[in-house]
């Protein structure tokens, strides 16, 4: 997984000459380091492509740097970043050069606490995007169904349905695997 170490890495081109920014270099670097992984994980969950997720991460952080709005709290900023990430992912999906990569390649870069966590990761990534993204935002990022509804721009009842159906699929898959391994 590519990580941008500092604002200098993110803003490698001189895109912002003469623009007024809302953050000091130190503030921006702190926010970039704090939210970079979340942005990447949301983008990867949406697109299943590491290179695209890296590009989205950089684009979203540039948008944060250029944002001319005051954030009420860290929670407000995180919500805004995830919403911008999802919008960038939607734009990327319409690109003619779009392709996905093997989940195995990405999983090799992750560290799982137990083999069960690894198995669960693979099964979640096999779910259709609508279930996968709702499950990721709810269980890994800690968002409520109402917050996910707002982030994805879909009704709360739809989010609850996606969570329920995604959990049911995971249960049946994991139950079948458990039976086969006995």
TORLUM-837877 format. One record per atom (N, C-alpha, C): residue in three letters; residue number from 1; atom name; x, y, z. Coordinates in pm, whole numbers, plus 50000, padded with zeros to 5 digits. Example, Ala and Ser with C-alpha at 12.3 -4.5 7.8 and 13.67 -1.06 7.14 Angstrom:
BEGIN
  residuo  num  atomo      x      y      z
      ALA    1      N  51319  49431  50780
      ALA    1     CA  51230  49550  50780
      ALA    1      C  51320  49670  50780
      SER    2      N  51285  49775  50708
      SER    2     CA  51367  49894  50714
      SER    2      C  51290  50003  50787
END
This chain:
BEGIN
  residuo  num  atomo      x      y      z
      UNK    1      N  50085  49883  50000
      UNK    1     CA  50000  50000  50000
      UNK    1      C  50090  50124  50000
      UNK    2      N  50061  50215  49914
      UNK    2     CA  50140  50338  49905
      UNK    2      C  50092  50435  50011
      UNK    3      N  50185  50490  50083
      UNK    3     CA  50151  50591  50182
      UNK    3      C  50225  50719  50149
      UNK    4      N  50157  50829  50163
      UNK    4     CA  50217  50958  50139
      UNK    4      C  50268  51008  50273
      UNK    5      N  50397  51031  50285
      UNK    5     CA  50457  51063  50413
      UNK    5      C  50429  51205  50458
      UNK    6      N  50412  51296  50367
      UNK    6     CA  50396  51435  50407
      UNK    6      C  50318  51512  50303
      UNK    7      N  50288  51635  50338
      UNK    7     CA  50219  51722  50244
      UNK    7      C  50302  51739  50118
      UNK    8      N  50434  51743  50131
      UNK    8     CA  50522  51759  50015
      UNK    8      C  50503  51644  49916
      UNK    9      N  50487  51521  49967
      UNK    9     CA  50464  51406  49880
      UNK    9      C  50330  51416  49809
      UNK   10      N  50230  51460  49882
      UNK   10     CA  50096  51469  49826
      UNK   10      C  50088  51580  49723
      UNK   11      N  50150  51689  49754
      UNK   11     CA  50142  51807  49667
      UNK   11      C  50272  51824  49590
      UNK   12      N  50315  51717  49526
      UNK   12     CA  50443  51717  49459
      UNK   12      C  50448  51814  49342
      UNK   13      N  50335  51842  49281
      UNK   13     CA  50332  51939  49174
      UNK   13      C  50292  52074  49233
      UNK   14      N  50331  52180  49171
      UNK   14     CA  50301  52313  49223
      UNK   14      C  50162  52355  49179
      UNK   15      N  50063  52289  49238
      UNK   15     CA  49924  52312  49199
      UNK   15      C  49861  52429  49273
      UNK   16      N  49924  52472  49379
      UNK   16     CA  49855  52562  49470
      UNK   16      C  49920  52698  49483
      UNK   17      N  50000  52738  49389
      UNK   17     CA  50066  52866  49397
      UNK   17      C  49961  52977  49402
      UNK   18      N  49973  53061  49502
      UNK   18     CA  49884  53174  49515
      UNK   18      C  49748  53142  49575
      UNK   19      N  49717  53016  49606
      UNK   19     CA  49588  52983  49664
      UNK   19      C  49594  52994  49816
      UNK   20      N  49488  53044  49874
      UNK   20     CA  49477  53052  50019
      UNK   20      C  49431  52915  50069
      UNK   21      N  49492  52864  50174
      UNK   21     CA  49456  52734  50228
      UNK   21      C  49411  52750  50373
      UNK   22      N  49332  52653  50421
      UNK   22     CA  49273  52660  50555
      UNK   22      C  49364  52604  50664
      UNK   23      N  49466  52528  50626
      UNK   23     CA  49548  52460  50726
      UNK   23      C  49693  52503  50716
      UNK   24      N  49760  52501  50830
      UNK   24     CA  49905  52518  50828
      UNK   24      C  49965  52388  50776
      UNK   25      N  50092  52392  50740
      UNK   25     CA  50159  52270  50693
      UNK   25      C  50152  52159  50798
      UNK   26      N  50171  52196  50923
      UNK   26     CA  50170  52097  51031
      UNK   26      C  50030  52038  51049
      UNK   27      N  49928  52122  51045
      UNK   27     CA  49791  52074  51059
      UNK   27      C  49755  51978  50945
      UNK   28      N  49787  52020  50824
      UNK   28     CA  49754  51936  50710
      UNK   28      C  49825  51802  50717
      UNK   29      N  49952  51805  50751
      UNK   29     CA  50029  51680  50762
      UNK   29      C  49966  51589  50867
      UNK   30      N  49923  51646  50979
      UNK   30     CA  49858  51567  51084
      UNK   30      C  49728  51505  51033
      UNK   31      N  49644  51586  50967
      UNK   31     CA  49517  51534  50913
      UNK   31      C  49542  51429  50806
      UNK   32      N  49638  51454  50719
      UNK   32     CA  49670  51359  50611
      UNK   32      C  49712  51225  50671
      UNK   33      N  49798  51228  50770
      UNK   33     CA  49844  51103  50832
      UNK   33      C  49731  51034  50908
      UNK   34      N  49642  51111  50969
      UNK   34     CA  49533  51054  51047
      UNK   34      C  49427  50986  50958
      UNK   35      N  49394  51047  50844
      UNK   35     CA  49283  50998  50763
      UNK   35      C  49324  50924  50636
      UNK   36      N  49450  50921  50605
      UNK   36     CA  49499  50859  50482
      UNK   36      C  49456  50712  50470
      UNK   37      N  49473  50635  50577
      UNK   37     CA  49438  50493  50572
      UNK   37      C  49288  50472  50555
      UNK   38      N  49208  50553  50622
      UNK   38     CA  49062  50542  50608
      UNK   38      C  49021  50570  50465
      UNK   39      N  49074  50676  50407
      UNK   39     CA  49042  50711  50268
      UNK   39      C  49082  50596  50175
      UNK   40      N  49202  50545  50195
      UNK   40     CA  49250  50435  50110
      UNK   40      C  49160  50313  50123
      UNK   41      N  49125  50275  50247
      UNK   41     CA  49045  50155  50267
      UNK   41      C  48905  50169  50207
      UNK   42      N  48844  50286  50221
      UNK   42     CA  48713  50307  50159
      UNK   42      C  48726  50296  50007
      UNK   43      N  48827  50361  49951
      UNK   43     CA  48847  50357  49805
      UNK   43      C  48875  50214  49759
      UNK   44      N  48958  50141  49832
      UNK   44     CA  48988  50004  49791
      UNK   44      C  48864  49915  49801
      UNK   45      N  48786  49932  49906
      UNK   45     CA  48662  49856  49920
      UNK   45      C  48567  49885  49805
      UNK   46      N  48566  50006  49760
      UNK   46     CA  48475  50045  49652
      UNK   46      C  48525  49996  49516
      UNK   47      N  48656  50008  49493
      UNK   47     CA  48711  49984  49359
      UNK   47      C  48785  49851  49342
      UNK   48      N  48833  49794  49451
      UNK   48     CA  48913  49670  49447
      UNK   48      C  49036  49685  49358
      UNK   49      N  49100  49798  49365
      UNK   49     CA  49221  49822  49286
      UNK   49      C  49311  49917  49365
      UNK   50      N  49429  49868  49399
      UNK   50     CA  49522  49943  49483
      UNK   50      C  49570  50072  49417
      UNK   51      N  49604  50067  49290
      UNK   51     CA  49655  50186  49221
      UNK   51      C  49548  50294  49215
      UNK   52      N  49424  50254  49183
      UNK   52     CA  49315  50351  49182
      UNK   52      C  49290  50407  49322
      UNK   53      N  49297  50320  49422
      UNK   53     CA  49276  50366  49560
      UNK   53      C  49385  50464  49601
      UNK   54      N  49510  50441  49559
      UNK   54     CA  49618  50536  49586
      UNK   54      C  49589  50671  49520
      UNK   55      N  49545  50666  49394
      UNK   55     CA  49514  50791  49323
      UNK   55      C  49400  50866  49390
      UNK   56      N  49298  50793  49430
      UNK   56     CA  49184  50855  49498
      UNK   56      C  49230  50916  49629
      UNK   57      N  49314  50844  49703
      UNK   57     CA  49364  50896  49830
      UNK   57      C  49435  51029  49808
      UNK   58      N  49521  51034  49710
      UNK   58     CA  49592  51159  49682
      UNK   58      C  49494  51269  49640
      UNK   59      N  49400  51238  49552
      UNK   59     CA  49303  51338  49506
      UNK   59      C  49219  51393  49621
      UNK   60      N  49175  51304  49710
      UNK   60     CA  49092  51347  49822
      UNK   60      C  49173  51435  49918
      UNK   61      N  49298  51398  49942
      UNK   61     CA  49380  51481  50030
      UNK   61      C  49410  51617  49967
      UNK   62      N  49424  51621  49838
      UNK   62     CA  49441  51750  49769
      UNK   62      C  49315  51833  49785
      UNK   63      N  49199  51769  49772
      UNK   63     CA  49072  51842  49791
      UNK   63      C  49061  51894  49934
      UNK   64      N  49107  51814  50031
      UNK   64     CA  49108  51861  50169
      UNK   64      C  49197  51984  50183
      UNK   65      N  49314  51977  50122
      UNK   65     CA  49408  52089  50130
      UNK   65      C  49349  52215  50068
      UNK   66      N  49275  52198  49960
      UNK   66     CA  49217  52312  49889
      UNK   66      C  49082  52355  49946
      UNK   67      N  49024  52276  50035
      UNK   67     CA  48890  52305  50088
      UNK   67      C  48888  52443  50154
      UNK   68      N  48786  52517  50124
      UNK   68     CA  48772  52651  50180
      UNK   68      C  48661  52655  50284
      UNK   69      N  48641  52545  50350
      UNK   69     CA  48533  52538  50449
      UNK   69      C  48590  52509  50586
      UNK   70      N  48519  52554  50687
      UNK   70     CA  48556  52526  50825
      UNK   70      C  48486  52397  50867
      UNK   71      N  48560  52306  50926
      UNK   71     CA  48500  52183  50975
      UNK   71      C  48463  52202  51121
      UNK   72      N  48343  52159  51156
      UNK   72     CA  48294  52176  51293
      UNK   72      C  48370  52088  51393
      UNK   73      N  48414  51971  51346
      UNK   73     CA  48481  51876  51434
      UNK   73      C  48560  51777  51349
      UNK   74      N  48638  51693  51416
      UNK   74     CA  48709  51588  51345
      UNK   74      C  48611  51490  51280
      UNK   75      N  48499  51466  51348
      UNK   75     CA  48396  51378  51294
      UNK   75      C  48338  51436  51165
      UNK   76      N  48315  51566  51162
      UNK   76     CA  48264  51633  51042
      UNK   76      C  48365  51620  50929
      UNK   77      N  48493  51638  50959
      UNK   77     CA  48597  51626  50856
      UNK   77      C  48602  51483  50802
      UNK   78      N  48598  51384  50891
      UNK   78     CA  48603  51244  50848
      UNK   78      C  48484  51212  50759
      UNK   79      N  48368  51258  50798
      UNK   79     CA  48246  51236  50718
      UNK   79      C  48263  51299  50580
      UNK   80      N  48312  51421  50574
      UNK   80     CA  48334  51491  50448
      UNK   80      C  48434  51415  50361
      UNK   81      N  48542  51367  50422
      UNK   81     CA  48645  51294  50347
      UNK   81      C  48589  51164  50288
      UNK   82      N  48509  51093  50364
      UNK   82     CA  48452  50968  50313
      UNK   82      C  48354  50998  50200
      UNK   83      N  48274  51102  50214
      UNK   83     CA  48180  51140  50108
      UNK   83      C  48255  51178  49980
      UNK   84      N  48363  51255  49993
      UNK   84     CA  48444  51293  49877
      UNK   84      C  48510  51170  49817
      UNK   85      N  48556  51079  49901
      UNK   85     CA  48617  50955  49853
      UNK   85      C  48518  50874  49770
      UNK   86      N  48397  50859  49819
      UNK   86     CA  48295  50783  49747
      UNK   86      C  48265  50850  49612
      UNK   87      N  48255  50982  49611
      UNK   87     CA  48229  51053  49485
      UNK   87      C  48344  51034  49387
      UNK   88      N  48467  51038  49435
      UNK   88     CA  48583  51015  49348
      UNK   88      C  48582  50872  49294
      UNK   89      N  48542  50776  49377
      UNK   89     CA  48534  50637  49333
      UNK   89      C  48430  50622  49222
      UNK   90      N  48317  50688  49238
      UNK   90     CA  48213  50681  49135
      UNK   90      C  48264  50737  49003
      UNK   91      N  48341  50845  49010
      UNK   91     CA  48399  50902  48887
      UNK   91      C  48496  50804  48823
      UNK   92      N  48575  50739  48905
      UNK   92     CA  48675  50644  48855
      UNK   92      C  48608  50525  48788
      UNK   93      N  48496  50481  48842
      UNK   93     CA  48426  50365  48784
      UNK   93      C  48379  50391  48641
      UNK   94      N  48360  50516  48607
      UNK   94     CA  48316  50548  48471
      UNK   94      C  48432  50562  48373
      UNK   95      N  48555  50557  48423
      UNK   95     CA  48673  50573  48337
      UNK   95      C  48689  50452  48246
      UNK   96      N  48726  50472  48120
      UNK   96     CA  48739  50360  48026
      UNK   96      C  48855  50266  48057
      UNK   97      N  48954  50308  48131
      UNK   97     CA  49070  50224  48162
      UNK   97      C  49055  50148  48293
      UNK   98      N  48940  50154  48354
      UNK   98     CA  48914  50095  48485
      UNK   98      C  48929  49944  48485
      UNK   99      N  49000  49889  48585
      UNK   99     CA  49010  49744  48604
      UNK   99      C  49031  49714  48752
      UNK  100      N  49003  49590  48793
      UNK  100     CA  49024  49550  48932
      UNK  100      C  49150  49465  48941
      UNK  101      N  49196  49447  49062
      UNK  101     CA  49314  49363  49083
      UNK  101      C  49280  49250  49178
      UNK  102      N  49367  49155  49186
      UNK  102     CA  49347  49039  49272
      UNK  102      C  49345  49081  49418
      UNK  103      N  49247  49031  49490
      UNK  103     CA  49237  49057  49633
      UNK  103      C  49358  48995  49705
      UNK  104      N  49408  48884  49652
      UNK  104     CA  49523  48817  49714
      UNK  104      C  49645  48909  49719
      UNK  105      N  49666  48986  49612
      UNK  105     CA  49780  49079  49610
      UNK  105      C  49768  49183  49720
      UNK  106      N  49647  49237  49735
      UNK  106     CA  49625  49338  49839
      UNK  106      C  49633  49275  49977
      UNK  107      N  49571  49159  49996
      UNK  107     CA  49568  49093  50126
      UNK  107      C  49710  49059  50174
      UNK  108      N  49800  49033  50080
      UNK  108     CA  49938  49002  50118
      UNK  108      C  50005  49120  50187
      UNK  109      N  49955  49240  50166
      UNK  109     CA  50014  49358  50230
      UNK  109      C  49955  49385  50368
      UNK  110      N  49849  49313  50405
      UNK  110     CA  49781  49334  50532
      UNK  110      C  49830  49237  50638
      UNK  111      N  49816  49280  50762
      UNK  111     CA  49849  49193  50875
      UNK  111      C  49721  49163  50950
      UNK  112      N  49687  49035  50961
      UNK  112     CA  49566  48995  51030
      UNK  112      C  49603  48937  51166
      UNK  113      N  49519  48966  51266
      UNK  113     CA  49548  48920  51402
      UNK  113      C  49535  48769  51414
      UNK  114      N  49439  48712  51342
      UNK  114     CA  49417  48567  51346
      UNK  114      C  49383  48518  51206
      UNK  115      N  49393  48390  51181
      UNK  115     CA  49350  48337  51051
      UNK  115      C  49201  48362  51025
      UNK  116      N  49121  48366  51132
      UNK  116     CA  48977  48392  51115
      UNK  116      C  48954  48533  51059
      UNK  117      N  49035  48630  51104
      UNK  117     CA  49023  48767  51052
      UNK  117      C  49055  48769  50902
      UNK  118      N  49156  48694  50864
      UNK  118     CA  49193  48685  50723
      UNK  118      C  49080  48623  50641
      UNK  119      N  49023  48513  50691
      UNK  119     CA  48912  48447  50621
      UNK  119      C  48793  48540  50607
      UNK  120      N  48762  48612  50714
      UNK  120     CA  48650  48705  50710
      UNK  120      C  48675  48817  50609
      UNK  121      N  48798  48868  50604
      UNK  121     CA  48833  48972  50507
      UNK  121      C  48804  48924  50365
      UNK  122      N  48850  48804  50332
      UNK  122     CA  48829  48750  50198
      UNK  122      C  48680  48736  50167
      UNK  123      N  48603  48690  50263
      UNK  123     CA  48460  48672  50239
      UNK  123      C  48388  48806  50224
      UNK  124      N  48426  48905  50304
      UNK  124     CA  48366  49038  50290
      UNK  124      C  48398  49096  50152
      UNK  125      N  48521  49078  50106
      UNK  125     CA  48561  49133  49977
      UNK  125      C  48492  49063  49860
      UNK  126      N  48439  48943  49882
      UNK  126     CA  48366  48872  49776
      UNK  126      C  48221  48919  49763
      UNK  127      N  48172  48990  49864
      UNK  127     CA  48034  49037  49860
      UNK  127      C  48016  49140  49750
      UNK  128      N  47893  49154  49700
      UNK  128     CA  47866  49262  49605
      UNK  128      C  47897  49397  49671
      UNK  129      N  47934  49495  49590
      UNK  129     CA  47979  49625  49641
      UNK  129      C  47881  49687  49740
      UNK  130      N  47751  49680  49711
      UNK  130     CA  47654  49746  49798
      UNK  130      C  47655  49686  49939
      UNK  131      N  47676  49557  49952
      UNK  131     CA  47683  49494  50083
      UNK  131      C  47821  49517  50145
      UNK  132      N  47925  49501  50064
      UNK  132     CA  48062  49515  50111
      UNK  132      C  48087  49653  50170
      UNK  133      N  48044  49758  50101
      UNK  133     CA  48069  49894  50147
      UNK  133      C  47991  49925  50274
      UNK  134      N  47866  49882  50281
      UNK  134     CA  47786  49905  50401
      UNK  134      C  47849  49833  50521
      UNK  135      N  47891  49709  50502
      UNK  135     CA  47953  49633  50611
      UNK  135      C  48084  49698  50654
      UNK  136      N  48165  49740  50558
      UNK  136     CA  48291  49805  50591
      UNK  136      C  48267  49932  50673
      UNK  137      N  48180  50019  50625
      UNK  137     CA  48157  50146  50694
      UNK  137      C  48098  50123  50833
      UNK  138      N  48012  50023  50847
      UNK  138     CA  47947  49998  50976
      UNK  138      C  48042  49930  51076
      UNK  139      N  48105  49822  51034
      UNK  139     CA  48183  49743  51129
      UNK  139      C  48328  49786  51142
      UNK  140      N  48388  49838  51037
      UNK  140     CA  48529  49875  51043
      UNK  140      C  48549  50023  51074
      UNK  141      N  48459  50108  51027
      UNK  141     CA  48471  50252  51052
      UNK  141      C  48378  50300  51163
      UNK  142      N  48281  50216  51202
      UNK  142     CA  48196  50249  51316
      UNK  142      C  48081  50345  51289
      UNK  143      N  48039  50358  51164
      UNK  143     CA  47929  50448  51132
      UNK  143      C  47795  50381  51159
      UNK  144      N  47698  50463  51202
      UNK  144     CA  47561  50414  51221
      UNK  144      C  47494  50401  51084
      UNK  145      N  47379  50335  51082
      UNK  145     CA  47309  50319  50955
      UNK  145      C  47264  50454  50900
      UNK  146      N  47225  50546  50987
      UNK  146     CA  47184  50680  50941
      UNK  146      C  47302  50754  50880
      UNK  147      N  47419  50741  50942
      UNK  147     CA  47538  50808  50887
      UNK  147      C  47578  50747  50752
      UNK  148      N  47570  50615  50741
      UNK  148     CA  47601  50548  50614
      UNK  148      C  47502  50592  50508
      UNK  149      N  47377  50604  50546
      UNK  149     CA  47272  50649  50454
      UNK  149      C  47310  50785  50396
      UNK  150      N  47352  50875  50482
      UNK  150     CA  47392  51009  50438
      UNK  150      C  47517  51003  50351
      UNK  151      N  47615  50922  50391
      UNK  151     CA  47739  50911  50314
      UNK  151      C  47715  50857  50174
      UNK  152      N  47632  50754  50163
      UNK  152     CA  47610  50689  50034
      UNK  152      C  47495  50751  49955
      UNK  153      N  47419  50837  50020
      UNK  153     CA  47307  50901  49951
      UNK  153      C  47193  50805  49920
      UNK  154      N  47170  50710  50011
      UNK  154     CA  47060  50614  49995
      UNK  154      C  46978  50613  50123
      UNK  155      N  46852  50567  50118
      UNK  155     CA  46769  50565  50238
      UNK  155      C  46827  50475  50348
      UNK  156      N  46798  50510  50473
      UNK  156     CA  46845  50432  50587
      UNK  156      C  46794  50289  50583
      UNK  157      N  46670  50271  50537
      UNK  157     CA  46615  50135  50527
      UNK  157      C  46695  50051  50428
      UNK  158      N  46743  50114  50323
      UNK  158     CA  46825  50042  50224
      UNK  158      C  46958  50000  50287
      UNK  159      N  47018  50087  50366
      UNK  159     CA  47144  50053  50434
      UNK  159      C  47121  49935  50528
      UNK  160      N  47012  49939  50604
      UNK  160     CA  46983  49828  50696
      UNK  160      C  46961  49697  50619
      UNK  161      N  46896  49707  50504
      UNK  161     CA  46876  49589  50420
      UNK  161      C  47010  49536  50369
      UNK  162      N  47097  49627  50323
      UNK  162     CA  47229  49585  50274
      UNK  162      C  47308  49518  50386
      UNK  163      N  47304  49574  50506
      UNK  163     CA  47375  49515  50619
      UNK  163      C  47318  49377  50652
      UNK  164      N  47187  49368  50656
      UNK  164     CA  47123  49241  50690
      UNK  164      C  47154  49134  50586
      UNK  165      N  47140  49169  50459
      UNK  165     CA  47167  49071  50353
      UNK  165      C  47315  49036  50345
      UNK  166      N  47400  49133  50368
      UNK  166     CA  47544  49105  50369
      UNK  166      C  47581  49012  50482
      UNK  167      N  47525  49036  50601
      UNK  167     CA  47551  48947  50716
      UNK  167      C  47499  48807  50689
      UNK  168      N  47380  48797  50629
      UNK  168     CA  47323  48666  50597
      UNK  168      C  47413  48590  50500
      UNK  169      N  47461  48660  50399
      UNK  169     CA  47551  48595  50302
      UNK  169      C  47678  48547  50370
      UNK  170      N  47734  48633  50456
      UNK  170     CA  47856  48595  50527
      UNK  170      C  47831  48475  50617
      UNK  171      N  47719  48476  50689
      UNK  171     CA  47686  48363  50777
      UNK  171      C  47676  48233  50699
      UNK  172      N  47605  48237  50588
      UNK  172     CA  47586  48113  50511
      UNK  172      C  47719  48065  50453
      UNK  173      N  47800  48157  50403
      UNK  173     CA  47929  48119  50346
      UNK  173      C  48020  48060  50454
      UNK  174      N  48028  48129  50568
      UNK  174     CA  48115  48082  50676
      UNK  174      C  48064  47953  50737
      UNK  175      N  47932  47937  50741
      UNK  175     CA  47872  47813  50792
      UNK  175      C  47906  47696  50699
      UNK  176      N  47895  47717  50568
      UNK  176     CA  47929  47613  50471
      UNK  176      C  48076  47575  50481
      UNK  177      N  48162  47674  50495
      UNK  177     CA  48306  47647  50507
      UNK  177      C  48335  47569  50634
      UNK  178      N  48266  47602  50742
      UNK  178     CA  48288  47530  50867
      UNK  178      C  48246  47385  50853
      UNK  179      N  48136  47360  50784
      UNK  179     CA  48090  47222  50762
      UNK  179      C  48191  47145  50678
      UNK  180      N  48244  47208  50577
      UNK  180     CA  48340  47142  50487
      UNK  180      C  48472  47110  50558
      UNK  181      N  48508  47192  50656
      UNK  181     CA  48636  47173  50725
      UNK  181      C  48626  47075  50841
      UNK  182      N  48505  47028  50873
      UNK  182     CA  48488  46934  50985
      UNK  182      C  48518  46795  50941
END
